[in-house]
């Protein structure tokens, strides 16, 4: 049965286009406020003339104010934007898209937010907000949460509400990676635990190392204790990476990067690299969660934003079947187009 919005699209498609355009404008203002007209036009990929006309309309409607510093939302604008989110979700048919993507991935569940993080960075925040709601809805029988690093998982933590789950232990799923401390698993585990009023343990080790050092370190009692907690997690919140992007972040040699390309590596999680058929084509010697352990994890929550991540998600093989994905519309539509 066709929805109300499908009929609206047929009789007055311009109304739907206007709603979507003004939603994007309000969203960008909300994320970047105060924002100047020229920068807003660049973010929206619209001409300044169009943006100026829309700003005049939205200001006359009482949804925005134009200040010396830039454009900001009014309280009414914030309220309208919140209500518009559900309307845009229906207009875009995202409930049907969600069901189709869930079927394609054979996933435990799929949640989709409007937009594409490759085009609009604020979409990552929306993924974070929705993922935090999913986590809270499942947390009743969870004792240990493991989290990986990365920007999208950081958005989950940053947008997690302050609450009280005193019995929860949060641990990093892996060691550190790269130079951006604020995105590392240790930092995110500690920050999430503080938001939840829970406890945390840290893994003060690099993400990758040579095998000799690895074998020496995992014998240490304090590391064993954290590793046992990591591999006993009831919930794992993880980001999904493009194989070559992650290889570069891990500072793998150029020769190794070329080999990954040769063997068709597409997706990466936990230091494991997958090809399009879901086969592991390479893995790094890592400290943290092991692939063979994740089948025992009750709740696997994979978060990703930006249509360029679609192939990486499709490459995850059987891991998809036990995962709850929180993704954006860009990824969802790309997955559907790739699987036609």
Residue frames relative to the residue before (quaternion, step in Angstrom):
aa qw qx qy qz dx dy dz
X 1.0000 0.0000 0.0000 0.0000 0.00 0.00 0.00
X 0.4304 -0.7167 0.4875 0.2520 3.57 -0.85 0.98
X 0.4485 -0.6903 0.5013 0.2666 3.56 -1.03 0.79
X 0.7061 -0.4324 0.3634 0.4270 3.52 -1.37 0.23
X 0.6887 0.4968 -0.2866 0.4435 3.57 0.94 -0.88
X 0.5864 0.5541 -0.3791 0.4532 3.60 1.14 -0.49
X 0.6464 0.4959 -0.3143 0.4874 3.60 1.04 -0.78
X 0.6323 0.5408 -0.3232 0.4509 3.57 1.03 -0.83
X 0.6339 0.5349 -0.3243 0.4548 3.58 1.02 -0.81
X 0.6758 0.5093 -0.2930 0.4450 3.57 1.04 -0.81
X 0.7625 0.3874 -0.2099 0.4737 3.57 0.89 -0.91
X 0.8115 0.0487 -0.0014 0.5824 3.60 1.09 -0.65
X 0.0721 -0.8504 0.5199 0.0348 3.59 0.56 1.14
X 0.5985 0.5853 -0.3673 0.4053 3.58 1.14 -0.60
X 0.6009 0.5594 -0.3630 0.4407 3.61 1.13 -0.60
X 0.6428 0.5194 -0.3123 0.4685 3.55 0.98 -0.88
X 0.6526 0.5189 -0.3106 0.4565 3.58 0.96 -0.88
X 0.6467 0.5169 -0.3151 0.4640 3.58 1.01 -0.83
X 0.6426 0.5222 -0.3232 0.4583 3.59 0.95 -0.89
X 0.6741 0.4941 -0.2983 0.4610 3.58 0.88 -0.95
X 0.6578 0.5148 -0.3132 0.4519 3.58 0.95 -0.88
X 0.7026 0.4577 -0.2811 0.4667 3.59 0.86 -0.91
X 0.5736 0.5585 -0.3735 0.4686 3.56 1.16 -0.51
X 0.6650 0.4978 -0.2990 0.4696 3.59 0.91 -0.92
X 0.6378 0.5208 -0.3284 0.4627 3.58 1.00 -0.79
X 0.6847 0.4789 -0.2876 0.4681 3.59 0.84 -0.97
X 0.6290 0.5395 -0.3320 0.4507 3.59 1.02 -0.78
X 0.6805 0.4847 -0.2896 0.4671 3.56 0.89 -0.93
X 0.6279 0.5138 -0.3383 0.4767 3.59 1.01 -0.74
X 0.6405 0.5379 -0.3196 0.4454 3.58 0.95 -0.90
X 0.7104 0.4725 -0.2570 0.4539 3.56 0.93 -0.93
X 0.8087 0.3110 -0.1310 0.4819 3.58 0.88 -0.96
X 0.4109 0.7626 -0.4487 0.2199 3.62 1.23 -0.19
X 0.5481 -0.2486 -0.7982 0.0244 1.48 -1.98 1.58
X 0.1046 -0.8141 0.5711 0.0151 3.56 -0.90 0.95
X 0.4343 -0.6983 0.5114 0.2494 3.56 -1.02 0.84
X 0.6596 -0.5499 0.3542 0.3703 3.54 -1.23 0.57
X 0.6623 0.5182 -0.3196 0.4366 3.59 0.91 -0.87
X 0.6709 0.4816 -0.2982 0.4786 3.59 0.92 -0.91
X 0.6205 0.5380 -0.3394 0.4587 3.58 1.04 -0.78
X 0.6370 0.5244 -0.3242 0.4627 3.60 0.97 -0.83
X 0.6467 0.5137 -0.3150 0.4677 3.59 1.01 -0.82
X 0.6523 0.5229 -0.3139 0.4500 3.59 0.94 -0.89
X 0.7415 0.4126 -0.2081 0.4864 3.55 1.02 -0.87
X 0.3297 -0.7496 0.4942 0.2918 3.58 1.31 -0.29
X 0.4846 0.6124 -0.4544 0.4286 3.55 1.00 0.99
X 0.5653 -0.5725 0.4499 0.3878 3.57 -1.24 0.31
X 0.6139 -0.5527 0.4108 0.3859 3.56 -1.21 0.50
X 0.6100 0.5675 -0.3549 0.4241 3.59 1.05 -0.71
X 0.6631 0.4919 -0.3033 0.4758 3.57 0.92 -0.92
X 0.6637 0.5011 -0.3083 0.4620 3.58 0.91 -0.91
X 0.6283 0.5352 -0.3366 0.4532 3.60 0.99 -0.81
X 0.6552 0.5070 -0.3109 0.4660 3.60 0.94 -0.87
X 0.6743 0.4929 -0.2956 0.4636 3.58 0.94 -0.91
X 0.6269 0.5301 -0.3365 0.4613 3.59 1.02 -0.76
X 0.6318 0.5274 -0.3316 0.4613 3.60 0.99 -0.80
X 0.6596 0.5051 -0.3050 0.4656 3.58 0.95 -0.90
X 0.6995 0.4736 -0.2765 0.4582 3.58 0.81 -1.01
X 0.6247 0.5196 -0.3409 0.4728 3.59 1.10 -0.63
X 0.6600 0.5034 -0.3061 0.4661 3.60 0.96 -0.84
X 0.6572 0.4893 -0.2977 0.4900 3.57 1.20 -0.55
X 0.4963 -0.6898 0.4060 0.3361 3.58 1.27 -0.08
X 0.4966 0.6842 -0.4098 0.3426 3.59 1.24 0.35
X 0.7878 0.1563 -0.0973 0.5877 3.59 1.21 -0.43
X 0.2134 -0.7173 0.6381 0.1809 3.51 -1.37 0.28
X 0.2474 -0.7400 0.6041 0.1621 3.56 -1.10 0.71
X 0.0669 -0.8122 0.5793 -0.0161 3.56 -0.51 1.24
X 0.6999 -0.4346 0.3385 0.4547 3.58 -1.29 0.01
X 0.6806 0.4919 -0.2790 0.4658 3.58 1.12 -0.71
X 0.7048 -0.3858 0.2815 0.5246 3.57 1.19 -0.51
X 0.6652 -0.5011 0.3818 0.4008 3.54 -1.34 -0.14
X 0.0338 -0.7852 0.6183 -0.0064 3.56 -1.03 0.90
X 0.5131 -0.6195 0.4906 0.3351 3.56 -1.26 0.38
X 0.3796 -0.6606 0.5893 0.2687 3.54 -1.21 0.57
X 0.6859 -0.4416 0.3529 0.4581 3.59 -1.27 0.07
X 0.6456 0.5064 -0.3180 0.4750 3.57 1.02 -0.80
X 0.6213 0.5449 -0.3333 0.4538 3.57 1.06 -0.73
X 0.6306 0.5233 -0.3219 0.4741 3.58 1.02 -0.84
X 0.6659 0.5112 -0.2948 0.4565 3.56 0.97 -0.94
X 0.6598 0.5034 -0.2996 0.4707 3.58 0.93 -0.92
X 0.6397 0.5405 -0.3250 0.4393 3.58 0.95 -0.88
X 0.6427 0.5243 -0.3211 0.4572 3.58 0.96 -0.84
X 0.6851 0.4698 -0.2786 0.4819 3.58 0.96 -0.89
X 0.6243 0.5615 -0.3325 0.4295 3.58 1.06 -0.75
X 0.5592 0.6316 -0.3889 0.3703 3.59 1.09 -0.68
X 0.6860 0.4699 -0.2811 0.4792 3.59 0.92 -0.91
X 0.6325 0.5304 -0.3323 0.4563 3.57 1.04 -0.77
X 0.6664 0.4953 -0.2974 0.4713 3.59 0.91 -0.93
X 0.5893 0.5692 -0.3556 0.4498 3.58 1.08 -0.75
X 0.6962 0.4570 -0.2650 0.4860 3.59 0.96 -0.91
X 0.6273 0.5500 -0.3373 0.4361 3.58 0.95 -0.87
X 0.7204 0.4427 -0.2374 0.4782 3.57 0.94 -0.92
X 0.4120 -0.7318 0.4579 0.2915 3.60 1.26 -0.12
X 0.2463 0.8321 -0.4740 0.1491 3.56 1.13 0.61
X 0.5667 0.5753 -0.4048 0.4289 3.60 1.15 -0.36
X 0.6517 0.4890 -0.3047 0.4933 3.59 1.02 -0.80
X 0.6368 0.5247 -0.3223 0.4641 3.58 0.99 -0.84
X 0.6238 0.5463 -0.3270 0.4533 3.56 0.97 -0.88
X 0.6774 0.4932 -0.2941 0.4598 3.60 0.89 -0.94
X 0.6617 0.5103 -0.3084 0.4546 3.59 0.97 -0.84
X 0.6653 0.4940 -0.3036 0.4703 3.58 0.96 -0.87
X 0.6104 0.5444 -0.3460 0.4597 3.58 1.03 -0.75
X 0.6626 0.4987 -0.2961 0.4739 3.57 1.00 -0.84
X 0.6443 0.5234 -0.3210 0.4559 3.60 0.95 -0.86
X 0.7397 0.4178 -0.2228 0.4782 3.56 0.86 -1.00
X 0.2444 -0.7574 0.5413 0.2712 3.56 1.25 -0.56
X 0.2652 0.8032 -0.4797 0.2334 3.52 1.12 0.85
X 0.6268 -0.5160 0.4278 0.3973 3.52 -1.32 0.33
X 0.7451 -0.2268 0.1402 0.6113 3.56 1.08 -0.79
X 0.1668 -0.7672 0.6116 0.0978 3.55 -1.29 0.38
X 0.0727 -0.7585 0.6467 0.0351 3.55 -1.05 0.87
X 0.1253 -0.8125 0.5690 0.0203 3.56 -0.93 0.95
X 0.1728 -0.7546 0.6229 0.1130 3.58 -0.99 0.87
X 0.5729 -0.5985 0.4225 0.3675 3.61 -1.09 0.59
X 0.7382 0.4415 -0.3119 0.4035 3.56 -1.23 0.57
X 0.3205 -0.7108 0.5969 0.1892 3.52 -1.41 0.03
X 0.4031 -0.7491 0.4749 0.2255 3.58 -0.52 1.18
X 0.5593 0.5870 -0.3967 0.4304 3.60 1.19 -0.35
X 0.7300 0.3932 -0.2159 0.5156 3.57 1.19 -0.60
X 0.8031 0.1114 -0.0255 0.5848 3.57 1.06 -0.79
X 0.3723 -0.7709 0.4699 0.2154 3.62 -0.33 1.20
X 0.5783 0.6064 -0.3922 0.3796 3.62 1.10 -0.56
X 0.5339 0.6386 -0.4044 0.3790 3.59 1.21 -0.45
X 0.5857 0.5684 -0.3733 0.4410 3.62 1.10 -0.60
X 0.6235 0.5299 -0.3358 0.4666 3.57 1.05 -0.74
X 0.6386 0.5251 -0.3221 0.4612 3.58 1.00 -0.82
X 0.6193 0.5243 -0.3327 0.4804 3.57 1.06 -0.76
X 0.6521 0.5282 -0.3065 0.4492 3.57 0.96 -0.89
X 0.6539 0.5132 -0.3073 0.4633 3.57 0.95 -0.89
X 0.6913 0.4729 -0.2828 0.4674 3.58 0.86 -0.97
X 0.6504 0.5206 -0.3215 0.4501 3.60 0.93 -0.86
X 0.6373 0.5225 -0.3377 0.4548 3.59 0.99 -0.74
X 0.6261 0.5206 -0.3320 0.4762 3.60 1.09 -0.67
X 0.6311 0.5249 -0.3261 0.4690 3.58 1.03 -0.81
X 0.6418 0.5282 -0.3218 0.4534 3.59 0.92 -0.89
X 0.6757 0.4976 -0.2961 0.4563 3.59 0.84 -0.98
X 0.6518 0.5319 -0.3183 0.4369 3.59 1.02 -0.77
X 0.7437 0.4034 -0.2067 0.4913 3.60 1.19 -0.53
X 0.5474 0.7214 -0.3401 0.2536 3.54 1.25 -0.42
X 0.4399 0.7472 -0.4346 0.2434 3.59 1.22 -0.35
X 0.8003 0.2422 -0.1286 0.5332 3.61 0.90 -0.87
X 0.4880 0.6488 -0.4317 0.3930 3.59 1.19 0.59
X 0.1709 -0.7911 0.5815 0.0824 3.57 -0.96 0.92
X 0.7964 0.1393 -0.0610 0.5853 3.60 1.05 -0.78
X 0.0999 -0.7701 0.6288 0.0399 3.57 -0.91 1.01
X 0.1387 -0.7613 0.6283 0.0802 3.58 -0.92 0.95
X 0.0811 -0.8008 0.5927 0.0297 3.58 -0.98 0.84
X 0.3388 -0.6996 0.5841 0.2339 3.56 -1.12 0.67
X 0.5604 -0.5758 0.4574 0.3810 3.56 -1.30 -0.05
X 0.4412 0.7117 -0.4931 0.2361 3.54 -1.30 -0.27
X 0.6594 -0.5550 0.3528 0.3643 3.54 -1.25 0.54
X 0.6859 0.4902 -0.3111 0.4387 3.61 0.86 -0.87
X 0.6378 0.4893 -0.3285 0.4959 3.60 1.01 -0.75
X 0.5993 0.5508 -0.3574 0.4580 3.60 1.07 -0.67
X 0.6357 0.5227 -0.3306 0.4620 3.60 1.02 -0.76
X 0.6014 0.5428 -0.3543 0.4671 3.59 1.08 -0.69
X 0.6939 0.4770 -0.2709 0.4665 3.57 0.83 -1.03
X 0.6655 0.5186 -0.3073 0.4402 3.60 0.88 -0.94
X 0.7618 0.3661 -0.1858 0.5012 3.58 1.05 -0.77
X 0.4339 0.6777 -0.4721 0.3600 3.57 1.27 0.25
X 0.4215 -0.7190 0.4821 0.2701 3.62 -0.80 0.91
X 0.5238 -0.5917 0.4984 0.3567 3.56 -1.20 0.51
X 0.1131 0.7940 -0.5800 0.1427 3.58 -0.71 1.10
X 0.4068 -0.7145 0.5104 0.2521 3.58 -1.22 -0.18
X 0.1846 0.7282 -0.6353 0.1788 3.53 -0.46 1.31
X 0.1275 -0.8752 0.4627 0.0605 3.54 0.57 1.25
X 0.6871 0.4964 -0.2917 0.4432 3.59 1.10 -0.58
X 0.5395 0.6369 -0.3933 0.3855 3.59 1.28 -0.05
X 0.1591 -0.7388 0.6477 0.0968 3.53 -1.10 0.85
X 0.1269 -0.7851 0.6029 0.0628 3.59 -0.86 0.97
X 0.0294 -0.8052 0.5915 -0.0294 3.57 -0.86 1.01
X 0.4993 -0.6131 0.4987 0.3551 3.60 -1.18 0.43
X 0.4451 -0.6980 0.4873 0.2780 3.59 -0.91 0.84
X 0.7993 0.1148 -0.0245 0.5894 3.56 1.21 -0.55
X 0.6236 -0.5049 0.4252 0.4187 3.54 -1.33 0.00
X 0.6997 -0.4618 0.3331 0.4316 3.58 -1.29 -0.12
X 0.0882 -0.7768 0.6203 0.0645 3.54 -1.28 0.37
X 0.8351 0.1814 -0.1348 0.5015 3.57 -0.95 0.83
X 0.6375 -0.5663 0.3965 0.3401 3.52 -1.37 -0.11
X 0.6209 0.5693 -0.3493 0.4103 3.61 1.17 -0.42
X 0.2755 -0.8170 0.4874 0.1380 3.54 0.08 1.37
X 0.6501 0.5559 -0.3271 0.4017 3.60 0.98 -0.83
X 0.7080 0.4244 -0.2618 0.5001 3.61 1.23 -0.36
X 0.5085 0.6688 -0.4197 0.3436 3.60 1.23 -0.07
X 0.6515 -0.5597 0.3564 0.3677 3.54 -1.16 0.70
X 0.6140 0.5558 -0.3500 0.4377 3.62 0.97 -0.77
X 0.6793 0.4941 -0.2829 0.4630 3.56 0.85 -1.02
X 0.6887 0.4876 -0.2832 0.4558 3.57 0.88 -0.95
X 0.6175 0.5361 -0.3427 0.4625 3.60 1.05 -0.73
X 0.6718 0.4919 -0.2970 0.4674 3.59 0.89 -0.93
X 0.6806 0.4964 -0.2938 0.4518 3.59 0.90 -0.91
X 0.6478 0.5040 -0.3230 0.4712 3.59 1.00 -0.77
X 0.6340 0.5322 -0.3295 0.4542 3.59 0.95 -0.84
X 0.6542 0.5095 -0.3141 0.4625 3.59 0.97 -0.82
X 0.6365 0.5214 -0.3265 0.4652 3.58 1.02 -0.78
X 0.7290 0.4309 -0.2224 0.4832 3.58 1.07 -0.81
X 0.3692 -0.7201 0.4880 0.3272 3.57 1.30 -0.21
X 0.4556 0.6706 -0.4497 0.3749 3.56 1.13 0.74
X 0.5312 -0.5975 0.4740 0.3690 3.57 -1.21 -0.47
X 0.1349 -0.7960 0.5843 0.0825 3.57 -1.24 0.27
X 0.1693 -0.7262 0.6524 0.1354 3.49 -1.38 0.38
X 0.2696 -0.7857 0.5416 0.1292 3.56 -1.07 0.71
X 0.2832 -0.7279 0.6034 0.1610 3.52 -1.29 0.53
X 0.1181 -0.8405 0.5275 0.0368 3.57 -0.02 1.31
X 0.4675 0.6418 -0.4568 0.4010 3.52 0.56 1.25
X 0.5439 -0.5928 0.4590 0.3771 3.60 -1.14 0.44
X 0.6346 -0.5573 0.3925 0.3641 3.53 -1.27 0.47
X 0.8036 0.0889 -0.0259 0.5879 3.58 0.98 -0.84
X 0.0590 0.7786 -0.6215 0.0636 3.55 -1.21 0.61
X 0.5974 -0.5537 0.4026 0.4176 3.58 -1.21 0.22
X 0.6868 -0.5533 0.3043 0.3599 3.54 -1.20 0.68
X 0.6275 0.5522 -0.3418 0.4295 3.58 1.01 -0.77
X 0.6667 0.4816 -0.2895 0.4896 3.58 0.95 -0.92
X 0.6182 0.5607 -0.3289 0.4420 3.57 1.01 -0.88
X 0.6919 0.4846 -0.2815 0.4552 3.60 0.80 -1.02
X 0.6382 0.5206 -0.3186 0.4692 3.56 1.13 -0.63
X 0.7114 0.4922 -0.2639 0.4266 3.57 0.85 -1.01
X 0.6821 0.5100 -0.3135 0.4200 3.59 0.91 -0.83
X 0.5814 0.5693 -0.3813 0.4388 3.59 1.26 -0.08
X 0.5396 0.6285 -0.4038 0.3884 3.58 1.23 -0.31
X 0.5550 -0.6678 0.3921 0.3038 3.55 -0.84 1.06
X 0.6863 0.4926 -0.3019 0.4418 3.60 0.86 -0.93
X 0.6460 0.4943 -0.3177 0.4872 3.58 1.13 -0.63
X 0.6148 0.5506 -0.3344 0.4550 3.57 1.02 -0.80
X 0.6355 0.5473 -0.3241 0.4377 3.56 0.99 -0.85
X 0.6859 0.4622 -0.2821 0.4862 3.57 0.90 -0.93
X 0.6419 0.5275 -0.3244 0.4522 3.60 0.97 -0.82
X 0.6219 0.5312 -0.3391 0.4648 3.59 1.03 -0.73
X 0.6532 0.4974 -0.3130 0.4775 3.58 0.99 -0.82
X 0.6337 0.5386 -0.3299 0.4466 3.58 0.96 -0.87
X 0.7500 0.4002 -0.2141 0.4812 3.55 0.85 -0.97
X 0.6419 0.4603 -0.3330 0.5150 3.58 1.33 0.16
X 0.3430 0.7778 -0.4744 0.2287 3.59 1.29 0.15
X 0.3692 -0.7045 0.5652 0.2189 3.56 -1.16 0.74
X 0.7848 0.1565 -0.0652 0.5962 3.55 1.20 -0.58
X 0.0823 -0.7782 0.6220 0.0284 3.54 -1.05 0.87
X 0.1139 -0.7735 0.6219 0.0439 3.56 -0.75 1.09
X 0.0944 0.8410 -0.5174 0.1269 3.57 -0.44 1.17
X 0.3866 -0.6841 0.5678 0.2453 3.51 -1.25 0.55
X 0.3142 -0.7333 0.5764 0.1772 3.55 -1.25 0.44
X 0.1569 -0.8418 0.5147 0.0416 3.55 -0.66 1.11
X 0.4909 -0.5759 0.5569 0.3424 3.50 -1.36 0.37
X 0.5663 -0.6653 0.3654 0.3212 3.58 -0.73 1.09
X 0.7215 0.4400 -0.2693 0.4619 3.59 0.73 -0.99
X 0.6109 0.5414 -0.3486 0.4606 3.59 1.03 -0.73
X 0.6923 0.4757 -0.2787 0.4655 3.58 0.91 -0.93
X 0.6078 0.5475 -0.3537 0.4535 3.59 1.05 -0.69
X 0.6580 0.4956 -0.3038 0.4787 3.57 1.02 -0.79
X 0.6451 0.5155 -0.3243 0.4614 3.58 0.99 -0.79
X 0.6921 0.4461 -0.2705 0.4988 3.56 1.10 -0.69
X 0.4080 -0.7499 0.4360 0.2848 3.54 1.36 0.11
X 0.1890 0.7603 -0.5847 0.2104 3.57 0.89 0.96
X 0.6051 -0.5818 0.3977 0.3703 3.57 -1.13 0.61
X 0.6251 -0.5414 0.4026 0.3925 3.56 -1.22 0.46
X 0.6009 0.5557 -0.3508 0.4551 3.59 1.09 -0.69
X 0.6743 0.4859 -0.2970 0.4701 3.58 0.94 -0.89
X 0.6233 0.5332 -0.3395 0.4604 3.58 1.02 -0.75
X 0.6444 0.5098 -0.3157 0.4746 3.58 1.00 -0.80
X 0.6370 0.5224 -0.3231 0.4658 3.59 1.05 -0.77
X 0.6253 0.5328 -0.3325 0.4633 3.57 1.04 -0.79
X 0.6387 0.5114 -0.3196 0.4779 3.57 1.03 -0.76
X 0.6507 0.5373 -0.3071 0.4399 3.57 0.98 -0.89
X 0.7375 0.3976 -0.2331 0.4937 3.59 0.96 -0.84
X 0.5381 -0.6813 0.3733 0.3270 3.58 1.29 0.17
X 0.2308 0.7843 -0.5421 0.1943 3.60 1.06 0.67
X 0.1025 -0.8219 0.5603 0.0090 3.57 -0.81 1.04
X 0.8216 0.1395 -0.0424 0.5511 3.58 0.80 -1.03
X 0.1142 -0.7922 0.5964 0.0613 3.55 -1.26 0.44
X 0.1370 0.7328 -0.6642 0.0550 3.52 -1.15 0.81
X 0.8668 0.0949 -0.0823 0.4826 3.58 -1.14 0.76
X 0.6868 -0.4792 0.2965 0.4591 3.62 1.12 0.49
X 0.5917 0.5221 -0.3700 0.4903 3.59 1.31 0.20
X 0.2081 -0.7884 0.5737 0.0780 3.56 -0.92 1.00
X 0.1660 -0.8202 0.5469 0.0256 3.57 -0.78 1.13
X 0.3382 -0.6986 0.5811 0.2447 3.55 -1.20 0.57
X 0.7559 -0.4194 0.2528 0.4345 3.58 -1.29 0.05
X 0.6890 0.4607 -0.2774 0.4859 3.59 1.20 -0.42
X 0.5875 -0.6186 0.3543 0.3828 3.58 1.26 0.23
X 0.4836 0.6535 -0.4467 0.3734 3.59 1.24 0.29
X 0.4243 -0.6631 0.5479 0.2829 3.56 -1.10 0.71
X 0.1303 -0.8247 0.5488 0.0411 3.57 -0.56 1.17
X 0.7899 -0.0093 -0.0094 0.6131 3.57 1.28 -0.20
X 0.0070 0.7806 -0.6245 -0.0257 3.58 -1.18 0.53
X 0.3788 -0.7127 0.5449 0.2272 3.54 -1.12 0.71
X 0.5052 -0.5958 0.5106 0.3591 3.57 -1.24 0.39
X 0.0517 0.8498 -0.5130 0.1096 3.54 -0.14 1.31
X 0.3424 -0.6798 0.6037 0.2369 3.51 -1.31 0.48
X 0.6121 0.5422 -0.4006 0.4135 3.56 -0.66 1.06
X 0.8220 -0.2505 0.1742 0.4809 3.51 -1.26 -0.47
X 0.2805 -0.7602 0.5693 0.1390 3.54 -1.08 0.82
X 0.6075 -0.6076 0.3832 0.3389 3.53 -1.05 0.86
X 0.6627 0.5241 -0.3164 0.4312 3.58 0.96 -0.81
X 0.6531 0.5268 -0.3111 0.4462 3.59 1.23 -0.40
X 0.6164 0.6150 -0.3629 0.3318 3.58 1.04 -0.64
X 0.5527 0.6067 -0.4070 0.4010 3.61 1.18 -0.36
X 0.6654 0.4940 -0.2960 0.4750 3.58 1.26 -0.38
X 0.5408 0.6241 -0.4041 0.3934 3.59 1.26 -0.15
X 0.4691 -0.7180 0.4447 0.2581 3.55 -0.76 1.09
X 0.8146 0.1040 -0.0228 0.5702 3.57 0.87 -0.96
X 0.0657 -0.7658 0.6397 -0.0090 3.55 -0.62 1.24
X 0.0290 -0.8114 0.5834 -0.0195 3.58 -0.56 1.13
X 0.0965 -0.8149 0.5715 0.0038 3.56 -0.39 1.30
X 0.0861 -0.8084 0.5820 0.0168 3.58 -0.74 1.06
X 0.1415 0.7843 -0.5908 0.1253 3.57 -0.96 0.86
X 0.0766 -0.7957 0.6000 0.0323 3.54 -1.15 0.69
X 0.7075 0.4253 -0.3387 0.4515 3.55 -1.09 0.77
X 0.5164 -0.6941 0.4109 0.2875 3.56 -0.72 1.11
X 0.5950 0.5854 -0.3759 0.4025 3.62 1.11 -0.50
X 0.6172 0.5511 -0.3482 0.4405 3.61 1.26 -0.18
X 0.4311 0.7387 -0.4469 0.2623 3.62 1.24 -0.20
X 0.6804 0.4876 -0.2968 0.4596 3.59 0.82 -0.97
X 0.6225 0.5472 -0.3391 0.4450 3.58 1.04 -0.77
X 0.6540 0.4999 -0.3108 0.4753 3.58 0.97 -0.83
X 0.6619 0.5129 -0.3085 0.4514 3.59 0.91 -0.88
X 0.6647 0.5431 -0.3019 0.4147 3.59 1.12 -0.62
X 0.5574 0.6874 -0.3635 0.2910 3.60 1.21 -0.31
X 0.4327 -0.7455 0.4398 0.2522 3.59 1.23 0.20
X 0.8406 -0.1739 0.1341 0.4951 3.56 -1.06 -0.79
X 0.4933 0.6565 -0.4352 0.3691 3.61 1.19 -0.33
X 0.5783 0.6060 -0.3684 0.4032 3.59 1.10 -0.69
X 0.6469 0.5831 -0.3242 0.3693 3.56 0.97 -0.88
X 0.7453 0.3707 -0.2041 0.5152 3.58 1.14 -0.62
X 0.6107 0.5981 -0.3221 0.4069 3.57 1.29 0.11
X 0.2686 -0.6845 0.6536 0.1791 3.51 -1.25 0.72
X 0.1635 -0.8157 0.5510 0.0665 3.58 -0.49 1.18
X 0.0783 -0.7357 0.6698 0.0639 3.55 -1.09 0.81
X 0.1020 0.8208 -0.5362 0.1681 3.55 -0.24 1.35
X 0.4812 -0.6499 0.4850 0.3330 3.56 -1.26 -0.02
X 0.7224 -0.4517 0.3252 0.4103 3.51 -1.37 0.26
X 0.6064 0.5772 -0.3500 0.4204 3.58 1.04 -0.77
X 0.6666 0.4800 -0.2896 0.4912 3.57 0.92 -0.93
X 0.6627 0.5327 -0.3146 0.4219 3.56 0.84 -1.01
X 0.6903 0.4672 -0.2850 0.4733 3.59 0.84 -0.95
X 0.6346 0.5222 -0.3344 0.4613 3.61 1.02 -0.73
X 0.6230 0.5301 -0.3396 0.4643 3.60 0.98 -0.80
X 0.6636 0.5040 -0.3058 0.4606 3.57 0.93 -0.90
X 0.6765 0.4853 -0.3044 0.4628 3.60 0.93 -0.81
X 0.6551 0.5168 -0.3137 0.4531 3.60 1.04 -0.72
X 0.7360 0.4238 -0.2213 0.4794 3.56 1.12 -0.67
X 0.3982 0.7183 -0.4818 0.3055 3.60 1.23 0.21
